[in-house]
Amino acid sequence: MRSSARDIQSASKLIIACGCADAIPNALSQLVEIIETLEACGLEDDTYQLHDYVDPDALEQVIASADETITVQFTVEGIPLDVSPEGVDVIVEDESDAVTE
């Protein structure tokens, strides 16, 4: 059975709270980073379903299988994100305003 994005978000919140994010796989770590970035922008996790905006499994596969540097861009509740193997960034007009996690 596949976990829902809400289950992943709940698990991610628990992992963040216990401070053990270093022990999780890269794919889950990336989801945690997306959630933390959205929270840093003021978006609470109970106001959206991440899977309504991006397929977490597909995102992991695209990022992991890229031979070159790749970024995937999508918007969650009006917050444009840029996800790459290096991390998650909020896309802003003025680069000096970027929020990086």
N, C-alpha and C positions, 0 to 999 in steps of 0.2 A: 504494500500500500504506500502511495506517495504522500509525503507530508504537504499540507497546504502552506501557502505563503504566510498565513496567520500563525500556524504552528511554528514555522521557521522564525517569524518575528518574535513570538513568545519565547522560544528557546534562545534567540539572540539576546533578548533583554535579560534573561537569566544569566547567560554567559558574561554579558557586560557587567551585571551587578556583582557577580562573584569574582570578577577580575581574572578570569581564566581564558581570555580570548586568544592567548598565544598557543593554546593547546588544541585549537580547532582547525579543521581542514581549510585550505585556501578558499574554496567556494563559499563555505559558510562565513568565513572571515570577510569575504567581499560583501555578502549580504548584511553582515553586522555593520560594516563601514557605510553602506548605503543608508541603513536605518539611522546610524549616528549622524550622518550628514544631514538627513532630513530633519532630525530632531534639533540639530544645531541651527537650522533655518526656521525653527518654531513649529514644525509639523509633528503633532503627537501621533504615535503609532496606532491609536484606536480610531483615527479619522480617515484611514485609507486601507486598502488591501493592495499590497505590493504586486501581487499576481495580476491585478487589473491593469497594470501599466507595463510590466515586463515579465517574461517567463524566466524565473530564476535558473532553471536547468539549461535553457537555451543560452542565456547570458554566460553561464559558466563555460559551456561548450565552445562558444564563439571566442571568448577571451583566452581559454586554455589552448585552443587549437591554432591560433594565429601564428604564422611564421614571422610576421613583422609586427611592429607596433600598431595596435589597433585600439580604437575607442568606440564605444557604443553610447549613443546619446538617446535619452528618453526623458519625459517630463512626468513628475508625480505631483498632482494637486497644484499645478502651476510652477513647480520648481524644476527647472531644466538641469539634468545631470549628465555628466560625461564620465563614463566608467572605462578604465583601462587596467592593464596588469599592474600599473604603478599606483592606482588608487581611484578615488571617487572625488570629483570636483563639481561644484555648482557652476553652471555656465552663466556668466554675467557680461554685460556690455563693457564695463570698465574692469580690466583684469586686476586692478588694485583692490577691488571689492570682493574678490574670489574667496570662498570659504573652502578650505582644504582640510580633510580629515586624515 
